[in-house]
Amino acid sequence: MSDLQWWRGAVIYQVYPRSMMDTNGDGIGDIPGIVEKLDYIAELGVDAIWVSPFFKSPMKDFGYDISDYRDIDPIFGALSDFDQLIEQAHARNIKVIIDQVLSHTSDQHHWFTESRQDKHNDKADWYVWADAKDDGTQPNNWLSIFGGPAWKWEPRRKQYYLHNFLSSQPDLNFHNPDVQQAALENIEFWLKRGVDGFRLDAINFCFHDKQLRDNPAKAEADRTGRGFSEDNPYAFQYHYYNNTQPENIKFIEQIRALLDRYPGSVALGEISSEDSLATMAEYTSGNNRLHMGYSFELLTNDYSAHYIRHTVETLEQKMTEGWPCWAISNHDVTRVVSRWAQSAKHQGITDQKSKMFTALLGSLKGSVCSYQGEELGLPEAEIEYHELQDPYGITFWPNFKGRDGCRTPLPWNNTQNAAGFSQSKPWLPVADAHLALNVEQQSSNSNSVLNAYRQFLNWRKQQDALINGDISFFDTAEPILAFLRKSEAQTLVILFNLSEQPQKINLSETIDSKKLTSDVSLNHLQAFDLPFIETAKLTDDHCHLPGFGCFFAELGH
């Protein structure tokens, strides 16, 4: 793969700066802390880091409310620290992707403080403003993801402004060409500093329906997905008009044209729409839009073989030109070990399952986003109400406990002093359950989740089919997920047992010969014996998969 397409099949490690490493003793992780841990990150075998927002911000939504796109918030360091991060990461052959939150700003951004003053200033049309209805109520029925109406009254202008997220996160008006140009200039500022790409937060939220049409109601049975349960009214609507508008395509093409002037840079779009897979396909089609699409389809509670196969096959059918990026954990959802490991009876089973999750994620067609702590098999941390920081959790407690449980500091050792994360009280507590899973202890244990993660990623780099290959599934009953990864250089047969119970599989019955080309045969099947993960044993034509076990085999010619 050429260096210009380094991102195809890459593993991108998401760094949540507040919780990586605190070097100045204020209890909050910082950019020098990321630099300090780059050797650790490099040893994981990842290709890039995605750094969650570190820009100047009042931190109402922990950096996703930006007040200055071109400066570092003092809690994280200075621009010189970021320059050092770029230099040191590149010295270790690690690319650096940063978050760009384009659809909205903080209400403390100077653009908004000017815009809100009156209807005639230079920034008057930079945000989404609308008059009240005759009875003084909101312009339409749009709702905020964080609960309640998506409109807030501003007495200075005597108008409402739109906020798809917190009321302190006003939405920019991307129908204004000046806003688009300002966003592009902010992107280029970081390109000039050497970043290798951008994770574009909520990229489908940039444009709104100019007519401000009401969103239609959603039937109760359909109110599912991404934590929008029946206790959050956001789930009560089809969000056809407050995001994912057709005008967004042209703006995405402008972003791509800018990135093309910086060869090797990449755009990864976070997409959450009514049909995220279709939007991913649309936003990555051709060679002039996003390089990759990223959605929440595998960030659900369902990890059945049917669901995973259906999700991947649906995207394959729709995304005929683009390139996917898969994730099973991030900073917005319950950690995968807790979401997908309800049946685990003890830590040994949980560890086994964590290793299988890494192998499964790394075997799907596309690139990978792996969230910090995933390599340790960290479960969701239990956070008491008085310890909560996340406004989402505070609003919806106790039915939804927010996102703090997946954002706690990484445990570097088993000391009670914040597990080596900080010399002070950390911004979120280190979970007791995380102490025994610390980096120091796992590094010295050859059978640990951490060492399995390292070894799998380094083995994966040598398998051309896993980096570049197509994917096609075999018909199997639960709990077996079976598929083929095939490139010009290699053909792999891959099976996963998604249950705790051992499974016996007849390979000749499972593997559809119609999916194989004439120059490969089951008679030349060479299974990989991977000591770092639970793998299958072969007897005659049968594959014996242990609980949460894997089978990787290369088809010879």
N, C-alpha and C positions, 0 to 999 in steps of 0.2 A: 504494500500500500504506500502510495506516495505521501510525503510529509504534508502535502496540501490537503489530503483526505485522512489525516491522522485520526479523525473523530469517528470514522466508520468502524464499528465494532469495538470502540474504546470503552474502557471502564473509567467513569468519572466519579470521583469521591467527593461527596458533599461535605464541606466544612461549615459548621455552624459556629462562627467566631466566638460568640459569647461563652461557649462551652468547650472549646478545644484546650486552651492553656492560658492561664493568667500569669503575666510576668511582672506586673507592677503592683500586685497586692491589693487591688480594689475589689476582688471577688468576681470580676468579669473577664472573660477571655479576650485576647487582643491579637493584633496582627503580628507583633513580635513573638507571641505564643505560637502562632501558626508556623512562623519561620523556624522556631526552635524544634518543632515536631516534624519538619519536612523529611528528615531521615526516616522516621517512623512511617510516614506516608509513602515514601519511595519504596520501602521494604514490603509494603502491601502488594506491590505489583500493578498499581493503578497507572493510568495514562495521563490523568488530568485531575485537578481539583476544581470544584465549583464552590466559590466562597459566597455565602449568604451575605445580605447587605451590611456594609460597614460605613456607609455614608453618614454625613451629619444628619441628625434626626432627634426629635424629642422622645423617641422610643415608645410612643403610644402603642405601636405594633412592632416593636423591636427591630426597627430598621427598615421595615417595609413602608414607612411613612417618612419620606425623604424631604429634608428642608434645604439641602444643598447637594446637587448631583456631582459636584466636582471637588468635594473635600471629604476628608475622613473625620468621623466623629471622634472627639478627643478620648472617649473611653476605649477606642480601639487603637489609637496611635496617631501618626501623622502621614502625610503623603510620602515622606522619605522612607517610612516603614513599609509602605506598600511597594515602593520601588525596590526595596530590598527583597520583599517577598517574590516579586517577579524575577529578579536576578537569581535568587537562590533556588527557586523552583525550576527555572530553565536550566540551571547548572546540573540539576538532577534529572533532566529530561522529562519534567512534569509540566504540562500545559496549565494555564490559569484561565478559568472562566469565572466571570463575576455576574452577580445578579444585576439586572436593570429593571427597575419598577417604573414603567412608562405611563401606565394608564391613569395614575393619580399621584399626588404629592401629599406632603404634610400640610396642614392648614397654617403652619409656620413658615412655609416657603415664601420668599419675597414676591413671587408671582401672585400668590393667593392673597397675601396681605394687601397688595395693590388692587387686585381685581375686585375684592369685596367692598372697596371704599364707595364706589358709585358705578353708574352705567356708562361712564364716558372716559375712563382712564385708558392708558395704553394697553393694559392687560384685561380690560373689561370683558373681552370675549374669549379669554384663555381657559375658562372653566365652564361647566355646564350649568347655566343659570336659566330659571324659568319662573314665570309669574304664577301666583297662586290661582286656584280656581275662584269663582265668584264668591264661594262661601269661605274662602281663606285656607282651604285644605291643600294638600300636596298636588302637584301638577298631574300625577298619574299614580298608578298602584304599584310602582316598582319597589322592590324590597332590598334591604341590605343583607349581605351574607351573615353579618354579625347580629342580625335581629332587628325587626322593626322597619319602618319606612326608609327608603334610600334617599330621602330629601331632608334637608335641614334649612330652617328659616334664617336668613341673614338680614337683620334690621337695618343695616346701613344702606343696602341696595333695595330693601323691601322686595326681595325675591328669595326663592329657594335655590339651593345648589345640590347637585347630585353627588352621592357618595355610595358606591357599590360595596364599600367595606365599612370601616369606622367613620363616624361623622367627622373625625379629625383627618380624614383622607379624602379630600375633595377630588372629584374626577376632572381631568383635563378635557378640554374640548378639541378633539383631534380633527374635527371638521374645519378648524382654523389652520390654514397652511403654516402660519407662524409657529404654532405649537409643534407641528410635525418637524419643522426645520430646527427648532430648539432641541427637540428630542434627539435628532440625528447628530447635532453638534455635541451634545453631551456624550453620546456613544463614541464619537470620534475622539473626544478628549481622552478616553481610556484606551482606545486603540493606539493612540500616539504614545501612551505610557507603556505599551507592550503587552496588553492582555491578548489572549488567544481566542476569546469569544465571550458570548453572553448567554446566560439563562434568562430569557425574557419572561418576567413574571406576569401572569394573567394577561398575556398578549392579546387574547381575543376580547378584552374589555376596553380597548382603546376607543372604539367608536360606539356611539349610541344612536338609536333611531331618531332622526331629526324631527319626526312628527310626534314623538313622545307618546306613541300608542301604548295602551295598557297591555300588560302581559296576560295571556289567557290562563284560566284556572287549571290546575292539575288534579286528576282524580286521586283519591286517597291511596288507592292501591299502587299508584305510580310514584309516590313520594319517597324515593330512595336515592342513595348515592352520596358519597363524600361527606358523611356526617349530617346531611340535611334530613334528619329524621322528623317525625311528626311534631316534635317539640320546638322545631325551628320553622317559622312560617315561610322562610325562603323556599322550602320544599313544596309549598302550595301552588307554585306557579311554573309555567313553562317560560323560561327566560329567553324569549325570542327577540326582544326589542332593546334590552339594556346592555347587550353584548353581542359579539359575533356578527357584526354588520358587514355587508359586502364591500363597503369602502375601505375596510381594513386590509384587503388584499393589496391594494396599490401602495399602502404605507409599508407593508411587509416587503414589497418589492424594492422600495426605496432603501430599507435597511440592508437588504441583500446586496444592492448595488454599491452601497458604502462599504460593506465588508469585503466585497470582491476587489476593492482597491487596496486591501490589506491581505494578501494571499496567505491562506492557512487559517484565517479567522473563521469562527463558526457561530451560528445562531441556533440555540435550542429553545423552542417555544413551549412554555407551560400553557396547556389548553384545557379548559374546563367549560364545556358547552353542553347543550342538550344532547348532542351526538358528538362526543369528543373524538371518536375514531374517524368519523367523516370529516370533522374539522381538521384533524391532524393530516389527513390525506390531502385536503384542499390547500392547507397552508404550506405543505412541503412539495407540491406538484411542480413539475418542470425543474429548471435549473436556475430559477431566479427568485425563489422564495426562501423559506427557512430551510436550513440544512437538515434539521431534525425536529420531530414533534415529541412531546412528553405529556402524558395525561395521567389520570388517576385510576385507570381501569384495573390495575393490579394492586391498588392500595385499598382494596375492599376486604371484607371478612371472608369472602368465598375464595378458597384456593383448591376447589375440586378440579379434577382432571378435565371435566366437561367445561367448566367455566374458563380455565386457562386456554384450552384448545379453542373454544368458541371466540374468545377475545382476540387471540393472535390470528386466527383464520379470518375473522371479520376485518381486522386491520389489513391483512395481506390482500384481501379482495378489494378493499377501498384504496389502499395506498400502493398504487402500482408504480409510482415514480419516486416517492419519498423514502426516508429512512427513519425507522422508529428508535425511540430510546425508552427502555423499560426500567421501572423502579418498583420495589415492594416495600420501601420505607422512605420517609422524608420527615422534615420538620413540622409537617401539618397533620400527621396521622399517628395513631398508636403504633408503637414499634412492632415489627412483623413477628417477633418471637411470641409476643402476647396476643396478637391478632390471629395468628395461624397455628398456634401451638397449644390450643385449649386441651387437647387429649394427652399431652405429655404428663407422665406421672412422676418423673424425677429428673434431676439435672442432667443425668447421662442421656436420657431420651431427648431432652431439650437440645443438648449440644449436638446430638446426631441429626436432629431435625434442622438446626441452624446451618450445619454444613451442607445439608441437602438443599436448603433454600439458596445458598450461594451458588451451588452448581446449577440449579434450575434457572436462576436469573441469568447466569453467565452463558447458558446454552441456548437461549432464545435468539432469534434473528434480530439484530439491531445492536445499538450501544446500550450501556448500562449506567444508571445512576445509583450509586451505593452510598447510603447515609452513614455518617460517622457513628460508630458504636455497633453497626451491623456486623463488623468484622469480629466483634467480641461476643456476639450473641446476646446483647443486652436486652432484657425485657423492659416493658413500660415501667417507669418509676411511679410509685404511689406518692401523690402529693396531697397534703392536707389543704383544706380550704384556705386557712390563714397564710399558707405559703404560696398561693397562686400568684402568678404574674400576668398570665394571658387573659386579656379582656374577654375573649371568646368563652373561656372556661368560667370566668367569674359570672358572666351573663347567664349561662345555661347550666350552671351547677344545680343539683348533683347528677342530672340525667346525662349531661355531657361535661366531662371534666377538663376540657380544653386540651391544649397542645404542650403544656409544660412537662408532662410525663415523658415525652420523647426528646426534650431539649436540655435535660440535666447534664452537668459536666461529665466529661469522660473520666473514668477511674484509671489513673496511671499506676497506682500502687495501692496497698491495702491499709495505708495509714489513716487514722481518723481525722487527720488534718486535710480534709477535703480531697482525700485519695490522691494527693500529689498535684491536684489541679491548681490550688491557690494557697497562699499563706494566710488568707483571710476567710471570713464566712462567704461562701459562694452565693451568687445571685439566685440560684436554685439549689436545694439540698442534693447531695450525692446520696443516692438510694442505697440502703443497707444491702439489698440484693445485688448491687453492682460491685461491691467491694471484693467479693470472691472472684469476680470476673475481670479483674484489673489487668492491664497490659503487662506489667512486670511478671505476674504469676503465669499468665498464659504464654508469654514468650518462652518461658523455661519448661513448658509442658508440651512435649512433641505431639500429643493427641488433642491439643486444645482447638477450640473454634478458630482462634486467631491464626494459628499455624496452618490449619486446613485452608483458611481463606487465602493466606499468602501463597501456599503451594498450588491451590487450584488456579488462581489468577495467573501465576507464572506458567503452569502447564497449558492453560487456555491460550496463551500467546503463541504457542507452538502449533496450534490446531487451526489450519487455514479455514476449515469448514465452519468453525465457530466464529471466526472474525468476518468472513466474507460470504459464507454460504447461504443458499436459500433454505427454506424450511417447509416440510410437508409432514402431516400427521398420519399415524396409523390408527386404525379403529381398535380401540381397547375399552374394556369395561373399567369402571372405578375399582380400585384407586390408582390405576396405572395410566400414566401419561407417556406416550411413546411417539417419537417423531424422527425424521431424517433431516440432517444438516448436510448440504451438498454444495461444494465449490468445484471449480475446475481441477483443483489439486487433491481433493480429499472428499470421501463420503463417510459420514458417521451415522450409526444407529444409536439412539439415546433413549433410555427408559428411566422413569422415576416411579418409585413406590411412594405414594402420598399418604400412606397409612403406617401405623405402628406394627401391623401384622405382616409377617413374611408372605411373599407371593411367588407362585411358580408360573412361569410364562413359557408357552411353546413358541419359540421364535419363528419357526416356519409358518405357523398359523397367524402370528401377529404381524410379521413384516410382509407387507403387500409387495409381491415381486413386480407389480406393474409400476411401482414408484422407483424401481431400480433400472438403471440403464443396462444395456446388453453387455457392457464390459465389466460389470461388477456382479458378484454372486455371493450368496450366503455361505457357499462352500469355502470362501476365502475370508471368513469373519475372524478378525483379530481383536479380542477384548482387551481393554486397558485394565491393568491392575493398579489402581490408584490407592496407595497406602494411607493417604490423608483423609479418606472419605469411605463410608460404607458402600462397597461395591458388590456386584452380583457374582455368583459362582455359576459356571457352566457345566452341565452334565448332558452329554449327547446333544439333543436339540432343545434343551430346556435351560431357561435362565432362572436361577433362584435368587430373588431379590429380598434382602433383609428389610426389616421395617425402616422406612425413610431411607432406603438404599437407592443406588444409582447403577446404571449400566451404560458404559461407553464402549463402543466397538467400532473399529474401522473396517470398512468393506474393501477388500483388495481386488485387484484386476486379474 
